[in-house]
Amino acid sequence: MPRKALGKISRRSFLATAAAVAARPAIAATPPPTATDVIIVGAGAAGIAAARRIAAAGRRYVLVEASDHIGGRCITDAKTFGVPFDRGAHWIYAPDLNPLTKLTPRRGIEVYPAPPSQKIRIGRRYAREGELEDFLSAEVRATRAINDAARKADVPCEQVVPNDLGDWRGAIEFMLGPFGCGKDLAQFSTLDFSRAAERTTATFCRQGFGALLAALAEGLTVQLSTPVKSIDTRRSLTVETAKGTLTARAVIVTVSTNIIAAGRIQFSPELPHRNIDAFGRLSLGSYDHVALELVGNPLGLDSDDLVFEKSTDSRTAALLANVSGTPLCLVDVAGPFGRDLSAHGEAAMVDFAAQWLAGLYGAEIKKAIGRSQATRWNADAFTLGAASAAVPGAQLARRIMMEPVNDAIWFAGEAAHETLWGTVGGAWDSGERAAEAVLRRMGVLKTPAPEAEAAPKPKVKGTRTAPRGQSSFGATPSIMRPER
């Protein structure tokens, strides 16, 4: 049965969005004090979480951010389309466990369940029930094969995917690879796949995930447009920024793995080789949104409908339609194809999205497209990509990231989480853990450090008694009965 469409975002809800975005953290009008307890580099989810924890312990902190906004890869644009547009993270995974949902502010911020279904388009029609069953069976076998292989060795996921997936192979490889982690399965570790926490349930924020994160940063003092140039621990800890030099007892670095691997921050002495290697092997995948305004719902889809294509090659995408009941539709491109497309610029990305939709719904769809915009995270100077995904043999690099360097530098972020990597919730949890490790080092916290994350049980699907179509990875909701 078709799901009942969500109501369109109301004026009151939109004003709440604007208020949440406007209620930004206190922006330092003058450079922060030169000496403090903890310097936090990066005001994304991990940096915000770390600053909140340090502040709650009554210790002094300085939170510096290279860009002109907080949120990092989780930011909501409420101006371009007149409705909330999450330029980065949008899915709030595992809401029952996610630390962010437990902290969700109630002042005009509404979080609601993501629909538990998806559709697959085969040419100009939707997949029939029998076809969906075939797809599900193939996806089950692919997932099981990757999990089984991870018990023996950490090899490329593509190497162990069954060869008999038939004409469903393209769709499955896109969903588990580019859509799930921003990389092709040939570049993706079986162990990283297997250790990922279940992501079968999710929620959305009607005002935007970035607006939610901004609301959680209220009251923090942030020094924006302050890129860090170097971190020196040879004598005392000093951090050189574009606005001066800071000194502290500890520093928590939350920037992306690609920023560190690219040498954008100089360390003296240099980071140990094992750390440098870890950052390089946890490189960011490519994932971008092509946002299209489709007034009047010309696709005939429900709010937050997720649509995939039975693709025959890598030139494919995923569609999230009528986001939160608005006319905004997101065509998501990812992996090597998405990376190449984004390198050609925003116009090429919008053109692909229009052509792709026309191939699935008819050429007249092009005439219905209003305003458009595409993200290009690979070209963002302060991130250089989307989210981390371990290359084969590198999943253990995440634990290396959690180790302090010279008893003065701690790293945090989504890449420093062994089971919630690639998620804002994982970044938040990592930031809190790093802050608590620093507080223990200072003698503020007396409780012992938590034990290492336990590896989740392998995610095997395929039993008929299990919830139908439930997927364990890549935020792929269950496949339900298609519309007739």
HUNOR-V366800 format. One record per pair of residues at least 12 apart in sequence whose ideal C-beta (glycine too) atoms are under 6 Angstrom apart, sorted by the first residue. I is the first residue (numbers start at 1). GAP is how many residues later the second one is. Records with the same first field share a line. If there is no record, write none. Layout:
BEGIN
I: GAP ; GAP
END
This chain:
BEGIN
2: 481
3: 112 ; 299
5: 297 ; 298
6: 297 ; 319
7: 318
8: 317
9: 74 ; 315 ; 316 ; 317
13: 193
16: 92 ; 191
17: 61 ; 67 ; 190 ; 194
18: 60
20: 187 ; 191 ; 194 ; 195
21: 57 ; 190 ; 193
23: 195
25: 192 ; 195 ; 197
26: 195
27: 197
28: 193 ; 195
31: 212 ; 213
32: 30 ; 191
34: 212 ; 213
35: 212
36: 24 ; 26 ; 212
37: 22 ; 23 ; 212
38: 16 ; 23 ; 210 ; 212 ; 400
39: 23 ; 200 ; 207 ; 209 ; 212
40: 21 ; 23 ; 212
41: 23 ; 187 ; 212
42: 212 ; 213
43: 20 ; 22 ; 27 ; 179
44: 28
45: 29 ; 379 ; 382 ; 383
46: 208 ; 366 ; 367 ; 381 ; 384 ; 385
47: 16 ; 207
48: 169
49: 379 ; 382 ; 383
50: 202 ; 381 ; 384 ; 385
51: 12 ; 169
53: 379 ; 382
54: 381
57: 382 ; 387
62: 184
63: 159
64: 159 ; 162 ; 177
65: 157 ; 159
66: 161 ; 316
67: 315
68: 156 ; 157
70: 147 ; 152
71: 139 ; 142
73: 15 ; 310
74: 14 ; 15 ; 135 ; 136 ; 139 ; 350
75: 12 ; 13 ; 135
76: 132 ; 134 ; 135
80: 293
81: 212 ; 247 ; 290
83: 243 ; 245
84: 123 ; 124
85: 206
86: 122 ; 123 ; 124
87: 288
89: 120 ; 335
90: 119
91: 111 ; 384
92: 110 ; 111
93: 106 ; 109 ; 330
95: 108
98: 327
99: 326 ; 329 ; 330
100: 325 ; 328
103: 113
105: 110
109: 98 ; 103 ; 106
110: 96
111: 92 ; 94
113: 90
114: 88 ; 89 ; 90
115: 189
116: 361 ; 362
117: 360 ; 363
118: 188 ; 359 ; 361
119: 188
120: 188 ; 190
121: 186 ; 188 ; 239
122: 188
126: 356
127: 355
129: 352
132: 347
135: 33
136: 333 ; 343
138: 27 ; 30 ; 34
139: 33
140: 321 ; 322
141: 21
142: 19 ; 30
143: 318
144: 316
145: 15 ; 17
146: 14 ; 44 ; 47
147: 47 ; 311 ; 312
149: 41
150: 40 ; 41 ; 44
154: 35 ; 36 ; 37 ; 238 ; 239 ; 241
155: 35 ; 237
156: 30 ; 236
157: 28 ; 31 ; 33 ; 36
158: 27 ; 28
170: 141 ; 142
171: 137 ; 139 ; 140
173: 12
174: 142
175: 299 ; 301
176: 298
177: 158
178: 156 ; 157
179: 139 ; 155 ; 295
180: 293 ; 294
181: 104 ; 208
182: 103 ; 104 ; 105 ; 152 ; 204 ; 207
183: 102 ; 152 ; 206
184: 151 ; 152
187: 204
188: 201
189: 201 ; 203 ; 206
191: 204
192: 198 ; 203
194: 264
195: 223 ; 224 ; 260
196: 277
197: 222 ; 223 ; 259
198: 274
199: 276
200: 270
202: 273
206: 118
226: 15 ; 16 ; 17
227: 15
228: 13 ; 37
230: 36
231: 36
232: 36
233: 173 ; 175
234: 34
237: 171
239: 12
250: 158 ; 188
251: 158
252: 158 ; 160 ; 182
253: 158
254: 158 ; 159
256: 28 ; 127
257: 22 ; 25 ; 131 ; 158
258: 26 ; 126 ; 127
260: 19
261: 18 ; 19
274: 126
278: 119 ; 122 ; 123
281: 110 ; 113 ; 116
282: 106 ; 108 ; 115 ; 133
284: 101 ; 102 ; 104
285: 101 ; 104
286: 48 ; 52 ; 53 ; 92 ; 100
287: 47 ; 99
288: 45 ; 50 ; 54 ; 87 ; 89
289: 41 ; 43 ; 86
290: 41 ; 59 ; 60 ; 63 ; 84
291: 39 ; 82
292: 37 ; 77 ; 80
293: 34 ; 77 ; 78
294: 33 ; 35 ; 74
295: 32 ; 75
298: 70
299: 22 ; 62
301: 20 ; 21
303: 19 ; 22
305: 16
306: 14
307: 12
314: 23
315: 22
317: 14 ; 15 ; 16 ; 39
318: 14
319: 12
331: 22
339: 39
342: 34 ; 36
346: 28
349: 25
350: 22 ; 24
354: 12 ; 15
387: 27 ; 35
388: 27 ; 33
398: 20
401: 15
402: 14
410: 24 ; 27
412: 18 ; 19 ; 22
413: 14 ; 17
414: 12 ; 13
416: 14
417: 13
418: 35
419: 34
459: 13
END
